[in-house]
């Protein structure tokens, strides 16, 4: 089963600079394990163990065919041959509002 996994720039050090890698798994958690086997260290950047189970890290978004896995079963989301998985780090920020000018 071939699944394309698109890797964000910040995690490409684990994939030798590759922006997309091929992996396998019947579920997202199996895919993460497969990625870890091929690219050691990437798993701890994607998931965390809360003591009872693995969970996707708070500031990591995972999409299967453009669907956020948080709404399709999380790490138990089923995968099929030919699926595309996109990993995106959540981004926050922006600029502070410009203060209003002082009256003269």
Rosetta constraint file for C-alpha pairs under 8 A:
AtomPair CA 1 CA 23 HARMONIC 7.93 0.50
AtomPair CA 1 CA 24 HARMONIC 5.56 0.50
AtomPair CA 1 CA 25 HARMONIC 7.18 0.50
AtomPair CA 1 CA 80 HARMONIC 7.20 0.50
AtomPair CA 1 CA 81 HARMONIC 4.81 0.50
AtomPair CA 1 CA 82 HARMONIC 7.53 0.50
AtomPair CA 2 CA 22 HARMONIC 6.20 0.50
AtomPair CA 2 CA 23 HARMONIC 5.93 0.50
AtomPair CA 2 CA 24 HARMONIC 5.51 0.50
AtomPair CA 2 CA 81 HARMONIC 5.29 0.50
AtomPair CA 2 CA 82 HARMONIC 5.84 0.50
AtomPair CA 2 CA 83 HARMONIC 7.74 0.50
AtomPair CA 3 CA 22 HARMONIC 5.53 0.50
AtomPair CA 3 CA 23 HARMONIC 5.28 0.50
AtomPair CA 3 CA 24 HARMONIC 5.59 0.50
AtomPair CA 3 CA 25 HARMONIC 7.93 0.50
AtomPair CA 3 CA 80 HARMONIC 7.52 0.50
AtomPair CA 3 CA 81 HARMONIC 5.96 0.50
AtomPair CA 3 CA 82 HARMONIC 5.30 0.50
AtomPair CA 3 CA 83 HARMONIC 5.21 0.50
AtomPair CA 3 CA 84 HARMONIC 5.90 0.50
AtomPair CA 3 CA 85 HARMONIC 7.23 0.50
AtomPair CA 4 CA 20 HARMONIC 6.59 0.50
AtomPair CA 4 CA 21 HARMONIC 5.88 0.50
AtomPair CA 4 CA 22 HARMONIC 4.71 0.50
AtomPair CA 4 CA 23 HARMONIC 6.46 0.50
AtomPair CA 4 CA 82 HARMONIC 7.14 0.50
AtomPair CA 4 CA 83 HARMONIC 6.52 0.50
AtomPair CA 4 CA 84 HARMONIC 4.84 0.50
AtomPair CA 4 CA 85 HARMONIC 6.12 0.50
AtomPair CA 5 CA 20 HARMONIC 5.43 0.50
AtomPair CA 5 CA 21 HARMONIC 5.29 0.50
AtomPair CA 5 CA 22 HARMONIC 6.00 0.50
AtomPair CA 5 CA 23 HARMONIC 6.89 0.50
AtomPair CA 5 CA 84 HARMONIC 5.97 0.50
AtomPair CA 5 CA 85 HARMONIC 4.70 0.50
AtomPair CA 5 CA 86 HARMONIC 5.82 0.50
AtomPair CA 5 CA 87 HARMONIC 7.45 0.50
AtomPair CA 6 CA 19 HARMONIC 5.92 0.50
AtomPair CA 6 CA 20 HARMONIC 4.29 0.50
AtomPair CA 6 CA 21 HARMONIC 6.58 0.50
AtomPair CA 6 CA 84 HARMONIC 7.56 0.50
AtomPair CA 6 CA 85 HARMONIC 6.21 0.50
AtomPair CA 6 CA 86 HARMONIC 4.80 0.50
AtomPair CA 6 CA 87 HARMONIC 6.19 0.50
AtomPair CA 7 CA 11 HARMONIC 6.36 0.50
AtomPair CA 7 CA 12 HARMONIC 6.33 0.50
AtomPair CA 7 CA 18 HARMONIC 7.43 0.50
AtomPair CA 7 CA 19 HARMONIC 5.10 0.50
AtomPair CA 7 CA 20 HARMONIC 5.52 0.50
AtomPair CA 7 CA 21 HARMONIC 7.50 0.50
AtomPair CA 7 CA 86 HARMONIC 6.80 0.50
AtomPair CA 7 CA 87 HARMONIC 5.84 0.50
AtomPair CA 7 CA 88 HARMONIC 7.64 0.50
AtomPair CA 8 CA 12 HARMONIC 6.50 0.50
AtomPair CA 8 CA 19 HARMONIC 6.81 0.50
AtomPair CA 8 CA 87 HARMONIC 6.36 0.50
AtomPair CA 8 CA 88 HARMONIC 6.00 0.50
AtomPair CA 8 CA 89 HARMONIC 7.30 0.50
AtomPair CA 9 CA 19 HARMONIC 7.18 0.50
AtomPair CA 11 CA 15 HARMONIC 7.31 0.50
AtomPair CA 11 CA 42 HARMONIC 7.27 0.50
AtomPair CA 12 CA 16 HARMONIC 6.15 0.50
AtomPair CA 12 CA 17 HARMONIC 4.62 0.50
AtomPair CA 12 CA 18 HARMONIC 6.01 0.50
AtomPair CA 12 CA 19 HARMONIC 6.58 0.50
AtomPair CA 13 CA 17 HARMONIC 5.68 0.50
AtomPair CA 14 CA 39 HARMONIC 5.64 0.50
AtomPair CA 14 CA 40 HARMONIC 6.99 0.50
AtomPair CA 14 CA 41 HARMONIC 6.85 0.50
AtomPair CA 14 CA 42 HARMONIC 6.14 0.50
AtomPair CA 15 CA 19 HARMONIC 7.84 0.50
AtomPair CA 15 CA 21 HARMONIC 7.64 0.50
AtomPair CA 15 CA 39 HARMONIC 5.99 0.50
AtomPair CA 23 CA 31 HARMONIC 6.64 0.50
AtomPair CA 23 CA 34 HARMONIC 6.43 0.50
AtomPair CA 23 CA 35 HARMONIC 6.42 0.50
AtomPair CA 24 CA 30 HARMONIC 7.54 0.50
AtomPair CA 24 CA 31 HARMONIC 5.50 0.50
AtomPair CA 24 CA 34 HARMONIC 6.34 0.50
AtomPair CA 25 CA 29 HARMONIC 7.76 0.50
AtomPair CA 25 CA 30 HARMONIC 4.75 0.50
AtomPair CA 25 CA 31 HARMONIC 4.47 0.50
AtomPair CA 25 CA 34 HARMONIC 6.93 0.50
AtomPair CA 25 CA 79 HARMONIC 6.81 0.50
AtomPair CA 26 CA 30 HARMONIC 6.24 0.50
AtomPair CA 26 CA 31 HARMONIC 7.20 0.50
AtomPair CA 26 CA 78 HARMONIC 5.79 0.50
AtomPair CA 26 CA 79 HARMONIC 5.05 0.50
AtomPair CA 26 CA 80 HARMONIC 6.71 0.50
AtomPair CA 27 CA 31 HARMONIC 6.25 0.50
AtomPair CA 27 CA 75 HARMONIC 6.77 0.50
AtomPair CA 27 CA 76 HARMONIC 5.44 0.50
AtomPair CA 27 CA 77 HARMONIC 5.35 0.50
AtomPair CA 27 CA 78 HARMONIC 4.39 0.50
AtomPair CA 27 CA 79 HARMONIC 5.15 0.50
AtomPair CA 28 CA 32 HARMONIC 6.20 0.50
AtomPair CA 28 CA 74 HARMONIC 7.59 0.50
AtomPair CA 28 CA 75 HARMONIC 4.87 0.50
AtomPair CA 28 CA 76 HARMONIC 5.97 0.50
AtomPair CA 28 CA 77 HARMONIC 5.72 0.50
AtomPair CA 28 CA 78 HARMONIC 6.71 0.50
AtomPair CA 28 CA 79 HARMONIC 6.82 0.50
AtomPair CA 29 CA 33 HARMONIC 6.36 0.50
AtomPair CA 29 CA 75 HARMONIC 4.90 0.50
AtomPair CA 29 CA 76 HARMONIC 6.37 0.50
AtomPair CA 30 CA 34 HARMONIC 6.19 0.50
AtomPair CA 31 CA 35 HARMONIC 6.08 0.50
AtomPair CA 32 CA 36 HARMONIC 6.14 0.50
AtomPair CA 32 CA 43 HARMONIC 6.16 0.50
AtomPair CA 32 CA 46 HARMONIC 7.94 0.50
AtomPair CA 33 CA 37 HARMONIC 6.33 0.50
AtomPair CA 33 CA 43 HARMONIC 7.12 0.50
AtomPair CA 34 CA 38 HARMONIC 6.49 0.50
AtomPair CA 35 CA 39 HARMONIC 5.63 0.50
AtomPair CA 35 CA 40 HARMONIC 7.63 0.50
AtomPair CA 35 CA 42 HARMONIC 7.16 0.50
AtomPair CA 35 CA 43 HARMONIC 7.28 0.50
AtomPair CA 36 CA 40 HARMONIC 4.79 0.50
AtomPair CA 36 CA 41 HARMONIC 6.39 0.50
AtomPair CA 36 CA 42 HARMONIC 5.79 0.50
AtomPair CA 36 CA 43 HARMONIC 5.45 0.50
AtomPair CA 41 CA 45 HARMONIC 7.27 0.50
AtomPair CA 42 CA 46 HARMONIC 6.64 0.50
AtomPair CA 43 CA 47 HARMONIC 6.07 0.50
AtomPair CA 44 CA 48 HARMONIC 6.41 0.50
AtomPair CA 45 CA 57 HARMONIC 7.59 0.50
AtomPair CA 46 CA 56 HARMONIC 6.01 0.50
AtomPair CA 46 CA 57 HARMONIC 5.79 0.50
AtomPair CA 46 CA 60 HARMONIC 6.50 0.50
AtomPair CA 47 CA 54 HARMONIC 6.31 0.50
AtomPair CA 47 CA 55 HARMONIC 5.40 0.50
AtomPair CA 47 CA 56 HARMONIC 4.35 0.50
AtomPair CA 47 CA 57 HARMONIC 4.93 0.50
AtomPair CA 48 CA 54 HARMONIC 5.52 0.50
AtomPair CA 48 CA 55 HARMONIC 5.46 0.50
AtomPair CA 48 CA 56 HARMONIC 6.35 0.50
AtomPair CA 48 CA 57 HARMONIC 5.85 0.50
AtomPair CA 49 CA 53 HARMONIC 5.62 0.50
AtomPair CA 49 CA 54 HARMONIC 4.42 0.50
AtomPair CA 49 CA 55 HARMONIC 6.31 0.50
AtomPair CA 50 CA 54 HARMONIC 6.37 0.50
AtomPair CA 50 CA 55 HARMONIC 7.10 0.50
AtomPair CA 54 CA 75 HARMONIC 7.98 0.50
AtomPair CA 55 CA 74 HARMONIC 7.82 0.50
AtomPair CA 55 CA 75 HARMONIC 7.01 0.50
AtomPair CA 56 CA 60 HARMONIC 6.71 0.50
AtomPair CA 56 CA 61 HARMONIC 7.83 0.50
AtomPair CA 56 CA 74 HARMONIC 7.56 0.50
AtomPair CA 56 CA 75 HARMONIC 7.20 0.50
AtomPair CA 59 CA 89 HARMONIC 5.89 0.50
AtomPair CA 59 CA 90 HARMONIC 4.91 0.50
AtomPair CA 59 CA 91 HARMONIC 7.85 0.50
AtomPair CA 60 CA 87 HARMONIC 7.09 0.50
AtomPair CA 60 CA 88 HARMONIC 5.91 0.50
AtomPair CA 60 CA 89 HARMONIC 4.55 0.50
AtomPair CA 60 CA 90 HARMONIC 5.61 0.50
AtomPair CA 61 CA 68 HARMONIC 7.14 0.50
AtomPair CA 61 CA 87 HARMONIC 5.88 0.50
AtomPair CA 61 CA 88 HARMONIC 5.04 0.50
AtomPair CA 61 CA 89 HARMONIC 5.95 0.50
AtomPair CA 61 CA 90 HARMONIC 6.43 0.50
AtomPair CA 62 CA 68 HARMONIC 5.95 0.50
AtomPair CA 62 CA 69 HARMONIC 5.95 0.50
AtomPair CA 62 CA 70 HARMONIC 7.90 0.50
AtomPair CA 62 CA 85 HARMONIC 6.96 0.50
AtomPair CA 62 CA 86 HARMONIC 5.75 0.50
AtomPair CA 62 CA 87 HARMONIC 4.71 0.50
AtomPair CA 62 CA 88 HARMONIC 6.32 0.50
AtomPair CA 63 CA 67 HARMONIC 5.02 0.50
AtomPair CA 63 CA 68 HARMONIC 4.45 0.50
AtomPair CA 63 CA 69 HARMONIC 5.66 0.50
AtomPair CA 63 CA 85 HARMONIC 5.53 0.50
AtomPair CA 63 CA 86 HARMONIC 5.09 0.50
AtomPair CA 63 CA 87 HARMONIC 6.56 0.50
AtomPair CA 64 CA 68 HARMONIC 6.61 0.50
AtomPair CA 64 CA 69 HARMONIC 6.64 0.50
AtomPair CA 64 CA 79 HARMONIC 7.81 0.50
AtomPair CA 64 CA 83 HARMONIC 6.82 0.50
AtomPair CA 64 CA 84 HARMONIC 5.80 0.50
AtomPair CA 64 CA 85 HARMONIC 4.58 0.50
AtomPair CA 64 CA 86 HARMONIC 6.56 0.50
AtomPair CA 65 CA 83 HARMONIC 6.23 0.50
AtomPair CA 65 CA 84 HARMONIC 5.32 0.50
AtomPair CA 65 CA 85 HARMONIC 6.36 0.50
AtomPair CA 65 CA 86 HARMONIC 7.93 0.50
AtomPair CA 66 CA 85 HARMONIC 7.99 0.50
AtomPair CA 66 CA 86 HARMONIC 7.78 0.50
AtomPair CA 67 CA 71 HARMONIC 7.71 0.50
AtomPair CA 67 CA 72 HARMONIC 7.43 0.50
AtomPair CA 68 CA 72 HARMONIC 6.84 0.50
AtomPair CA 69 CA 73 HARMONIC 5.93 0.50
AtomPair CA 69 CA 74 HARMONIC 4.73 0.50
AtomPair CA 69 CA 75 HARMONIC 7.21 0.50
AtomPair CA 69 CA 77 HARMONIC 6.44 0.50
AtomPair CA 70 CA 74 HARMONIC 4.68 0.50
AtomPair CA 72 CA 77 HARMONIC 5.92 0.50
AtomPair CA 73 CA 77 HARMONIC 4.64 0.50
AtomPair CA 79 CA 83 HARMONIC 6.57 0.50
